[in-house]
């Protein structure tokens, strides 16, 4: 498996993987899969703001999945907190791709100076919960019946993990997150 930064050249595969998740899964609460142009806009909004966006491929270059970190909320006090998102091609599930992507994403976010990572897990998806637990996330709450998709009410699970020194020390205002807003 090869992990690297995603590029606009990967958007066809990213759009296909996300579309499958929207149409057949519960990780996303979207009901209509966005087209490639919308996915390009979303990728640019993340990468243009300096957040990591990673992709996993096999040795032949087949895209197995992708992951990115983004702002959890846009208020300045939240700038030290990122939300992770991971989407896998159906054939890549259960193969360690999600774990590799999440570990790389955590490392990248720690290097950037973020202090907390949150996972917002749609549909209380057991495999995603287990993946995050193995990466050191703990439960931080659940919203019951927060979405309705595929004829079912879905719960949303929140999980969290500290990055670097977490909340034990003040963050470095000169690090990347510190530059996101002026106080």
Contact map, one row per residue, 1 for C-alpha under 8 A:
111000000000000000000000000000000000000000000000000000011110000000000000000000000000000000000000100000000000000000000000000000000000000000000000000000000000000000000000000000000000000
111100000000000000000000000000000000000000000000000000011110000000000000000000000000000000000000000000000000000000000000000000000000000000000000000000000000000000000000000000000000000
111110000000000000000000000000000000000000000000000001111000000000000000000000000000000000000000000010000000000000000000000000000000000000000000000000000000000000000000000000000000000
011111000000000000000000000000000000000000000000000001110000000000000000000000000000000000000000000000000000000000000000000000000000000000000000000000000000000000000000000000000000000
001111100000000000000000000000000000000000000000000111100000000000000000000000000000000000000000000000000000000000000000000000000000000000000000000000000000000000000000000000000000000
000111111100000000000000000000000000000000000000000011100000000001000000000000000000000000000000000000000000000000000000000000000000000000000000000000000000000000000000000000000000000
000011111110000000000000000000000000000000000000000000000000000000000000000000000000000000000000000000000000000000000000000000000000000000000000000000000000000000000000000000000000000
000001111110000000000000000000000000000100100000000000000000000000000000000000000000000000000000000000000000000000000000000000000000000000000000000000000000000000000000000000000000000
000001111111000000000000000000000000000000000000000000000000000000000000000000000000000000000000000000000000000000000000000000000000000000000000000000000000000000000000000000000000000
000001111111110000000000000000000000000000000000000000000000000000000000000000000000000000000000000000000000000000000000000000000000000000000000000000000000000000000000000000000000000
000000111111111000000000000000000001001100000000000000000000000000000000000000000000000000000000000000000000000000000000000000000000000000000000000000000000000000000000000000000000000
000000001111111100000000000000000001000000000000000000000000000000000000000000000000000000000000000000000000000000000000000000000000000000000000000000000000000000000000000000000000000
000000000111111110000000000000000000000000000000000000000000001000000000000000000000000000000000000000000000000000000000000000000000000000000000000000000000000000000000000000000000000
000000000111111111000000000000000000001000000000000000000000000011000000000000000000000000000000000000000000000000000000000000000000000000000000000000000000000000000000000000000000000
000000000011111111100000000000000111001000000000000000000000000000000000000000000000000000000000000000000000000000000000000000000000000000000000000000000000000000000000000000000000000
000000000001111111110000000000000000000000000000000000000000000000000000000000000000000000000000000000000000000000000000000000000000000000000000000000000000000000000000000000000000000
000000000000111111111000000000000000000000000000000000000000000010000000000000000000001111000000000000000000000000000000000000000000000000000000000000000000000000000000000000000000000
000000000000011111111100000000001000000000000000000000000000000000000000000000000000001000000000000000000000000000000000000000000000000000000000000000000000000000000000000000000000000
000000000000001111111110000000001100000000000000000000000000000000000000000000000000000000000000000000000000000000000000000000000000000000000000000000000000000000000000000000000000000
000000000000000111111111100000000000000000000000000000000000000000000000000000000000000010000000000000000000000000000000000000000000000000000000000000000000000000000000000000000000000
000000000000000011111111111100000000000000000000000000000000000000000000000000000000001000000000000000000000000000000000000000000000000000000000000000000000000000000000000000000000000
000000000000000001111111111111111000000000000000000000000000000000000000000000000000000000000000000000000000000000000000000000000000000000000000000000000000000000000000000000000000000
000000000000000000111111100000111000000000000000000000000000000000000000000000000000000000000000000000000000000000000000000000000000000000000000000000000000000000000000000000000000000
000000000000000000011111110000000000000000000000000000000000000000000000000000000000000000000000000000000000000000000000000000000000000000000000000000000000000000000000000000000000000
000000000000000000011111111100000000000000000000000000000000000000000000000000000000000000000000000000000000000000000000000000000000000000000000000000000000000000000000000000000000000
000000000000000000001101111110000000000000000000000000000000000000000000000000000000000000000000000000000000000000000000011010000000000000000000000010000100000000000000000000000000000
000000000000000000001100111110000000000000000000000000000000000000000000000000000000000000000000000000000000000000000000111010000000000000000000000000000000000000000000000000000000000
000000000000000000001100111111000000000000000000000000000000000000000000000000000000000000000000000000000000000000000000010000000000000000000000000000000000000000000000000000000000000
000000000000000000000100011111100000000000000000000000000000000000000000000000000000000000000000000000000000000000000000010000000000000000000000001110000000000000000000000000000000000
000000000000000000000100000111111000000000000000000000000000000000000000000000000000000000000000000000000000000000000000000000000000000000000000000000000000000000000000000000000000000
000000000000000000000110000011111000000000000000000000000000000000000000000000000000000000000000000000000000000000000000000000000000000000000000000010000000000000000000000000000000000
000000000000000000000110000001111100000000000000000000000000000000000000000000000000000000000000000000000000000000000000000000000000000000000000000000000000000000000000000000000000000
000000000000000001100110000001111110000000000000000000000000000000000000000000000000000000000000000000000000000000000000000000000000000000000000000000000000000000000000000000000000000
000000000000001000100000000000011111011000000000000000000000000000000000000000000000000000000000000000000000000000000000000000000000000000000000000000000000000000000000000000000000000
000000000000001000000000000000001111111000000000000000000000000000000000000000000000000000000000000000000000000000000000000000000000000000000000000000000000000000000000000000000000000
000000000011001000000000000000000111111100000000000000000000000000000000000000000000000000000000000000000000000000000000000000000000000000000000000000000000000000000000000000000000000
000000000000000000000000000000000011111110000000000000000000000000000000000000000000000000000000000000000000000000000000000000000000000000000000000000000000000000000000000000000000000
000000000000000000000000000000000111111111000000000000000000000000000000000000000000000000000000000000000000000000000000000000000000000000000000000000000000000000000000000000000000000
000000000010011000000000000000000111111111100000000000000000000000000000000000000000000000000000000000000000000000000000000000000000000000000000000000000000000000000000000000000000000
000000010010000000000000000000000001111111110000000000000000000000000000000000000000000000000000000000000000000000000000000000000000000000000000000000000000000000000000000000000000000
000000000000000000000000000000000000111111111000000000000000000000000000000000000000000000000000000000000000000000000000000000000000000000000000000000000000000000000000000000000000000
000000000000000000000000000000000000011111111100000000000000000000000000000000000000000000000000000000000000000000000000000000000000000000000000000000000000000000000000000000000000000
000000010000000000000000000000000000001111111110000010000000000000000000000000000000000000000000000000000000000000000000000000000000000000000000000000000000000000000000000000000000000
000000000000000000000000000000000000000111111111000000000000000000000000000000000000000000000000000000000000000000000000000000000000000000000000000000000000000000000000000000000000000
000000000000000000000000000000000000000011111111100000000000000000000000000000000000000000000000000000000000000000000000000000000000000000000000000000000000000000000000000000000000000
000000000000000000000000000000000000000001111111111110000000000000001100000000000000000000000000000000000000000000000000000000000000000000000000000000000000000000000000000000000000000
000000000000000000000000000000000000000000111111111110000000000000000000000000000000000000000000000000000000000000000000000000000000000000000000000000000000000000000000000000000000000
000000000000000000000000000000000000000000011111111000000000000000000000000000000000000000000000000000000000000000000000000000000000000000000000000000000000000000000000000000000000000
000000000000000000000000000000000000000000001111111000000000000000000000000000000000000000000000000000000000000000000000000000000000000000000000000000000000000000000000000000000000000
000000000000000000000000000000000000000000000111111100000000000000000000000000000000000000000000000000000000000000000000000000000000000000000000000000000000000000000000000000000000000
000000000000000000000000000000000000000000000111111110000000000000011100000000000000000000000000000000000000000000000000000000000000000000000000000000000000000000000000000000000000000
000010000000000000000000000000000000000000000110011111000000000000011100000000000000000000000000000000001001100000000000000000000000000000000000000000000000000000000000000000000000000
000011000000000000000000000000000000000000100110001111100000000001111000000000000000000000000000000000000000000000000000000000000000000000000000000000000000000000000000000000000000000
001111000000000000000000000000000000000000000000000111110000000001110000000000000000000000000000000010001000000000000000000000000000000000000000000000000000000000000000000000000000000
001111000000000000000000000000000000000000000000000011111000001111100000000000000000000000000000000010000000000000000000000000000000000000000000000000000000000000000000000000000000000
111100000000000000000000000000000000000000000000000001111100001111000000000000000000000000000000100010000000000000000000000000000000000000000000000000000000000000000000000000000000000
111000000000000000000000000000000000000000000000000000111111111110000000000000000000000000000000000000000000000000000000000000000000000000000000000000000000000000000000000000000000000
110000000000000000000000000000000000000000000000000000011111111100000000000000000000000000000000000000000000000000000000000000000000000000000000000000000000000000000000000000000000000
110000000000000000000000000000000000000000000000000000001111110000000000000000000000000000000000000000000000000000000000000000000000000000000000000000000000000000000000000000000000000
000000000000000000000000000000000000000000000000000000001111110000000000000000000000000000000000000000000000000000000000000000000000000000000000000000000000000000000000000000000000000
000000000000000000000000000000000000000000000000000000001111111000000000000000000000000000000000000000000000000000000000000000000000000000000000000000000000000000000000000000000000000
000000000000000000000000000000000000000000000000000000001111111100000000000000000000000000000000000000000000000000000000000000000000000000000000000000000000000000000000000000000000000
000000000000100000000000000000000000000000000000000000111100111110000000000000000000000010000000000000000000000000000000000000000000000000000000000000000000000000000000000000000000000
000000000000000000000000000000000000000000000000000000111100011111000000000000000000000110110000100000000000000000000000000000000000000000000000000000000000000000000000000000000000000
000000000000010010000000000000000000000000000000000000111000001111100000000000000000011110010000110000000000000000000000000000000000000000000000000000000000000000000000000000000000000
000001000000010000000000000000000000000000000000000011110000000111110000000000000000011100000000000010000000000000000000000000000000000000000000000000000000000000000000000000000000000
000000000000000000000000000000000000000000000000000011100000000011111000000000000001111000000000000011001000000000000000000000000000000000000000000000000000000000000000000000000000000
000000000000000000000000000000000000000000000000001111000000000001111100000000000001110000000000000000001000000000000000000000000000000000000000000000000000000000000000000000000000000
000000000000000000000000000000000000000000000100001110000000000000111110000000000111100000000000000000001000100000000000000000000000000000000000000000000000000000000000000000000000000
000000000000000000000000000000000000000000000100001100000000000000011111000000000111000000000000000000000000000000000000000000000000000000000000000000000000000000000000000000000000000
000000000000000000000000000000000000000000000000000000000000000000001111110001101110000000000000000000000000000000000000000000000000000000000000000000000000000000000000000000000000000
000000000000000000000000000000000000000000000000000000000000000000000111110001001110000000000000000000000000000000000100000000000000000000000000000000000000000000000000000000000000000
000000000000000000000000000000000000000000000000000000000000000000000011111001100000000000000000000000000000000000000000000000000000000000000000000000000000000000000000000000000000000
000000000000000000000000000000000000000000000000000000000000000000000011111101100000000000000000000000000000000000000000000000000000000000000000000000000000000000000000000000000000000
000000000000000000000000000000000000000000000000000000000000000000000000111111100000000000000000000000000000000000000000000000000000000000000000000000000000000000000000000000000000000
000000000000000000000000000000000000000000000000000000000000000000000000011111100000000000000000000000000000000000000000000000000000000000000000000000000000000000000000000000000001101
000000000000000000000000000000000000000000000000000000000000000000000000001111110000000000000000000000000000000000000000000000000000000000000000000000000000000000000000000000000000000
000000000000000000000000000000000000000000000000000000000000000000000011111111111000000000000000000000000000000000000000000000000000000000000000000000000000000000000000000000000000000
000000000000000000000000000000000000000000000000000000000000000000000010111111111100000000000000000000000000000001000000000000000000000000000000000000000000000000000000000000001101100
000000000000000000000000000000000000000000000000000000000000000000000000000011111100000000000000000000000000000011110000000000000000000000000000000000000000000000000000001000001100000
000000000000000000000000000000000000000000000000000000000000000000000011000001111110000000000000000000000000000001111100000000000000000000000000000000000000000000000000000000000000000
000000000000000000000000000000000000000000000000000000000000000000001111000000111111000000000000000000000000000001011100000000000000000000000000000000000000000000000000000000000000000
000000000000000000000000000000000000000000000000000000000000000000001111000000001111100000000000000000000000000000001111000000000000000000000000000000000000000000000000000000000000000
000000000000000000000000000000000000000000000000000000000000000000111100000000000111110000000000000001001000000000001111000000000000000000000000000000000000000000000000000000000000000
000000000000000000000000000000000000000000000000000000000000000000111000000000000011111000000000000000000000000000000010000000000000000000000000000000000000000000000000000000000000000
000000000000000000000000000000000000000000000000000000000000000011110000000000000001111100000000010011000000000000000000000000000000000000000000000000000000000000000000000000000000000
000000000000000011001000000000000000000000000000000000000000000011100000000000000000111110000000010000000000000000000000000000000000000000000000000000000000000000000000000000000000000
000000000000000010000000000000000000000000000000000000000000000111000000000000000000011111011000110000000000000000000000000000000000000000000000000000000000000000000000000000000000000
000000000000000010010000000000000000000000000000000000000000001110000000000000000000001111111000000000000000000000000000000000000000000000000000000000000000000000000000000000000000000
000000000000000010000000000000000000000000000000000000000000000000000000000000000000000111111000000000000000000000000000000000000000000000000000000000000000000000000000000000000000000
000000000000000000000000000000000000000000000000000000000000000100000000000000000000000011111000000000000000000000000000000000000000000000000000000000000000000000000000000000000000000
000000000000000000000000000000000000000000000000000000000000000110000000000000000000000111111111100000000000000000000000000000000000000000000000000000000000000000000000000000000000000
000000000000000000000000000000000000000000000000000000000000000000000000000000000000000111111111110000000000000000000000000000000000000000000000000000000000000000000000000000000000000
000000000000000000000000000000000000000000000000000000000000000000000000000000000000000000011111110000000000000000000000000000000000000000000000000000000000000000000000000000000000000
000000000000000000000000000000000000000000000000000000000000000000000000000000000000000000011111110000000000000000000000000000000000000000000000000000000000000000000000000000000000000
000000000000000000000000000000000000000000000000000000000000000000000000000000000000000000011111111100000000000000000000000000000000000000000000000000000000000000000000000000000000000
100000000000000000000000000000000000000000000000000000010000000110000000000000000000000100011111111110000000000000000000000000000000000000000000000000000000000000000000000000000000000
000000000000000000000000000000000000000000000000000000000000000010000000000000000000011100001111111111000000000000000000000000000010000000000000000000000000000000000000000000000000000
000000000000000000000000000000000000000000000000000000000000000000000000000000000000000000000001111111100000000000000000000000000010001000000000000000000000000000000000000000000000000
000000000000000000000000000000000000000000000000000000000000000000000000000000000000000000000001111111110000000000000000000000000000000000000000000000000000000000000000000000000000000
001000000000000000000000000000000000000000000000000001110000000001100000000000000000010000000000111111111000000000000000000000000000000000000000000000000000000000000000000000000000000
000000000000000000000000000000000000000000000000000000000000000000100000000000000001010000000000011111111100000000000000000000000000001000000000000000000000000000000000000000000000000
000000000000000000000000000000000000000000000000000000000000000000000000000000000000000000000000001111111110000000000000000000000000001000000000000000000000000000000000000000000000000
000000000000000000000000000000000000000000000000000000000000000000000000000000000000000000000000000111111111000000000000000000000000000000000000000000000000000000000000000000000000000
000000000000000000000000000000000000000000000000000101000000000000111000000000000001000000000000000011111111100000000000000000000000000000000000000000000000000000000000000000000000000
000000000000000000000000000000000000000000000000000000000000000000000000000000000000000000000000000001111111110000001000000000000000000000000000000000000000000000100000000000000000000
000000000000000000000000000000000000000000000000000000000000000000000000000000000000000000000000000000111111111000000000000000000000000000000000000000000000000000000000000000000000000
000000000000000000000000000000000000000000000000000100000000000000000000000000000000000000000000000000011111111100000000000000000000000000000000000000000000000000000000000000000000000
000000000000000000000000000000000000000000000000000100000000000000001000000000000000000000000000000000001111111111000000000000000000000000000000000000000000000000100000000000000000000
000000000000000000000000000000000000000000000000000000000000000000000000000000000000000000000000000000000111111111100000000000000000000000000000000000000000000000110000000000000000000
000000000000000000000000000000000000000000000000000000000000000000000000000000000000000000000000000000000011111111000000000000000000000000000000000000000000000000000000000000000000000
000000000000000000000000000000000000000000000000000000000000000000000000000000000000000000000000000000000001111111000000000000000000000000000000000000000000000000000000000000111000000
000000000000000000000000000000000000000000000000000000000000000000000000000000010000000000000000000000000000111111100000000000000000000000000000000000000000000000010000001100111000000
000000000000000000000000000000000000000000000000000000000000000000000000000000111100000000000000000000000000111111111000000000000000000000000000000000000000000000110000000000011000000
000000000000000000000000000000000000000000000000000000000000000000000000000000011000000000000000000000000000010011111000000000000000000000000000000000000000000001111110001000000000000
000000000000000000000000000000000000000000000000000000000000000000000000000000011100000000000000000000000000000001111100000000000000000000000000000000000000000111100100000000000000000
000000000000000000000000000000000000000000000000000000000000000000000000000000001111000000000000000000000100000001111110000000000000000000000000000000000000000111100000000000000000000
000000000000000000000000000000000000000000000000000000000000000000000001000000001111000000000000000000000000000000011111000000000000000000000000000000000000011110000000000000000000000
000000000000000000000000000000000000000000000000000000000000000000000000000000000011100000000000000000000000000000001111100000000001000000000000000000000000111100000000000000000000000
000000000000000000000000000000000000000000000000000000000000000000000000000000000011000000000000000000000000000000000111110000000000000000000000000000000001111000000000000000000000000
000000000000000000000000001000000000000000000000000000000000000000000000000000000000000000000000000000000000000000000011111110011000000000000000000000000001111000000000000000000000000
000000000000000000000000011110000000000000000000000000000000000000000000000000000000000000000000000000000000000000000001111110000000000000000000000000000111100000000000000000000000000
000000000000000000000000011000000000000000000000000000000000000000000000000000000000000000000000000000000000000000000000111110000000000000000000001000000111100000000000000000000000000
000000000000000000000000000000000000000000000000000000000000000000000000000000000000000000000000000000000000000000000000111111011000000000000000000000000111100000000000000000000000000
000000000000000000000000011000000000000000000000000000000000000000000000000000000000000000000000000000000000000000000000111111111000000000000000000000000000000000000000000000000000000
000000000000000000000000000000000000000000000000000000000000000000000000000000000000000000000000000000000000000000000000000111111100000000000000000000000000000000000000000000000000000
000000000000000000000000000000000000000000000000000000000000000000000000000000000000000000000000000000000000000000000000000011111110000000000000000000000000000000000000000000000000000
000000000000000000000000000000000000000000000000000000000000000000000000000000000000000000000000000000000000000000000000100111111111000000000000000000000000000000000000000000000000000
000000000000000000000000000000000000000000000000000000000000000000000000000000000000000000000000000000000000000000000000100111111111100000000000000000000000000000000000000000000000000
000000000000000000000000000000000000000000000000000000000000000000000000000000000000000000000000000000000000000000000000000001111111110000000000000000000000000000000000000000000000000
000000000000000000000000000000000000000000000000000000000000000000000000000000000000000000000000011000000000000000000000000000111111111000000000000000000000000000000000000000000000000
000000000000000000000000000000000000000000000000000000000000000000000000000000000000000000000000000000000000000000000010000000011111111111000000000000000000001000000000000000000000000
000000000000000000000000000000000000000000000000000000000000000000000000000000000000000000000000000000000000000000000000000000001111111111000000000000000000000000000000000000000000000
000000000000000000000000000000000000000000000000000000000000000000000000000000000000000000000000000000000000000000000000000000000111111110000000000000000000000000000000000000000000000
000000000000000000000000000000000000000000000000000000000000000000000000000000000000000000000000001001100000000000000000000000000011111110000000000000000000000000000000000000000000000
000000000000000000000000000000000000000000000000000000000000000000000000000000000000000000000000000000000000000000000000000000000001111111000000000000000000000010000000000000000000000
000000000000000000000000000000000000000000000000000000000000000000000000000000000000000000000000000000000000000000000000000000000001111111100000000000000000001110000000000000000000000
000000000000000000000000000000000000000000000000000000000000000000000000000000000000000000000000000000000000000000000000000000000001100111110000000000000000001110000000000000000000000
000000000000000000000000000000000000000000000000000000000000000000000000000000000000000000000000000000000000000000000000000000000000000011111000000000000000111100000000000000000000000
000000000000000000000000000000000000000000000000000000000000000000000000000000000000000000000000000000000000000000000000000000000000000001111100000000000000111100000000000000000000000
000000000000000000000000000000000000000000000000000000000000000000000000000000000000000000000000000000000000000000000000000000000000000000111110000000000000111000000000000000000000000
000000000000000000000000000000000000000000000000000000000000000000000000000000000000000000000000000000000000000000000000000000000000000000011111000000000011110000000000000000000000000
000000000000000000000000000000000000000000000000000000000000000000000000000000000000000000000000000000000000000000000000000000000000000000001111110000000011100000000000000000000000000
000000000000000000000000000000000000000000000000000000000000000000000000000000000000000000000000000000000000000000000000000000000000000000000111110000000111000000000000000000000000000
000000000000000000000000000000000000000000000000000000000000000000000000000000000000000000000000000000000000000000000000000000000000000000000011111100001111000000000000000000000000000
000000000000000000000000000000000000000000000000000000000000000000000000000000000000000000000000000000000000000000000000000000000000000000000011111100001111000000000000000000000000000
000000000000000000000000000010000000000000000000000000000000000000000000000000000000000000000000000000000000000000000000001000000000000000000000111110001111000000000000000000000000000
000000000000000000000000000010000000000000000000000000000000000000000000000000000000000000000000000000000000000000000000000000000000000000000000111111111100000000000000000000000000000
000000000000000000000000010010100000000000000000000000000000000000000000000000000000000000000000000000000000000000000000000000000000000000000000001111111100000000000000000000000000000
000000000000000000000000000000000000000000000000000000000000000000000000000000000000000000000000000000000000000000000000000000000000000000000000000111110000000000000000000000000000000
000000000000000000000000000000000000000000000000000000000000000000000000000000000000000000000000000000000000000000000000000000000000000000000000000111111000000000000000000000000000000
000000000000000000000000000000000000000000000000000000000000000000000000000000000000000000000000000000000000000000000000000000000000000000000000000111111100000000000000000000000000000
000000000000000000000000000000000000000000000000000000000000000000000000000000000000000000000000000000000000000000000000000000000000000000000000111110111110000000000000000000000000000
000000000000000000000000010000000000000000000000000000000000000000000000000000000000000000000000000000000000000000000000011100000000000000000001111110011111000000000000000000000000000
000000000000000000000000000000000000000000000000000000000000000000000000000000000000000000000000000000000000000000000000011100000000000000000111111000001111100000000000000000000000000
000000000000000000000000000000000000000000000000000000000000000000000000000000000000000000000000000000000000000000000001111100000000000000000111111000000111110000000000000000000000000
000000000000000000000000000000000000000000000000000000000000000000000000000000000000000000000000000000000000000000000011111100000000000000111110000000000011111000000000000000000000000
000000000000000000000000000000000000000000000000000000000000000000000000000000000000000000000000000000000000000000000111100000000000000000111100000000000001111100000000000000000000000
000000000000000000000000000000000000000000000000000000000000000000000000000000000000000000000000000000000000000000000111100000000001000011111000000000000000111110000000000000000000000
000000000000000000000000000000000000000000000000000000000000000000000000000000000000000000000000000000000000000000011110000000000000000011110000000000000000011111000000000000000000000
000000000000000000000000000000000000000000000000000000000000000000000000000000000000000000000000000000000000000000011100000000000000000111000000000000000000001111100000000000000000000
000000000000000000000000000000000000000000000000000000000000000000000000000000000000000000000000000000000000000000111000000000000000000000000000000000000000000111111110000000000000000
000000000000000000000000000000000000000000000000000000000000000000000000000000000000000000000000000000000100110001111000000000000000000000000000000000000000000011111100000000000000000
000000000000000000000000000000000000000000000000000000000000000000000000000000000000000000000000000000000000010011100000000000000000000000000000000000000000000001111100000000000000000
000000000000000000000000000000000000000000000000000000000000000000000000000000000000000000000000000000000000000000100000000000000000000000000000000000000000000001111111100000000000000
000000000000000000000000000000000000000000000000000000000000000000000000000000000000000000000000000000000000000000110000000000000000000000000000000000000000000001111111100000000000000
000000000000000000000000000000000000000000000000000000000000000000000000000000000000000000000000000000000000000000100000000000000000000000000000000000000000000001001111110000000000000
000000000000000000000000000000000000000000000000000000000000000000000000000000000000000000000000000000000000000000000000000000000000000000000000000000000000000000001111110000000000000
000000000000000000000000000000000000000000000000000000000000000000000000000000000000000000000000000000000000000000000000000000000000000000000000000000000000000000001111111000000000000
000000000000000000000000000000000000000000000000000000000000000000000000000000000000000000000000000000000000000000000000000000000000000000000000000000000000000000000011111100000000000
000000000000000000000000000000000000000000000000000000000000000000000000000000010000000000000000000000000000000010100000000000000000000000000000000000000000000000000000111110000100000
000000000000000000000000000000000000000000000000000000000000000000000000000000000000000000000000000000000000000010000000000000000000000000000000000000000000000000000000011111100100000
000000000000000000000000000000000000000000000000000000000000000000000000000000000000000000000000000000000000000000000000000000000000000000000000000000000000000000000000001111111110000
000000000000000000000000000000000000000000000000000000000000000000000000000000000000000000000000000000000000000000000000000000000000000000000000000000000000000000000000000111110110000
000000000000000000000000000000000000000000000000000000000000000000000000000000000000000000000000000000000000000110000000000000000000000000000000000000000000000000000000000111111110000
000000000000000000000000000000000000000000000000000000000000000000000000000000000000000000000000000000000000000111000000000000000000000000000000000000000000000000000000000011111111000
000000000000000000000000000000000000000000000000000000000000000000000000000000110000000000000000000000000000000111000000000000000000000000000000000000000000000000000000000010111111000
000000000000000000000000000000000000000000000000000000000000000000000000000000110000000000000000000000000000000000000000000000000000000000000000000000000000000000000000001111111111100
000000000000000000000000000000000000000000000000000000000000000000000000000000000000000000000000000000000000000000000000000000000000000000000000000000000000000000000000000011111111110
000000000000000000000000000000000000000000000000000000000000000000000000000100100000000000000000000000000000000000000000000000000000000000000000000000000000000000000000000000011111110
000000000000000000000000000000000000000000000000000000000000000000000000000100100000000000000000000000000000000000000000000000000000000000000000000000000000000000000000000000000111111
000000000000000000000000000000000000000000000000000000000000000000000000000000000000000000000000000000000000000000000000000000000000000000000000000000000000000000000000000000000011111
000000000000000000000000000000000000000000000000000000000000000000000000000100000000000000000000000000000000000000000000000000000000000000000000000000000000000000000000000000000000111
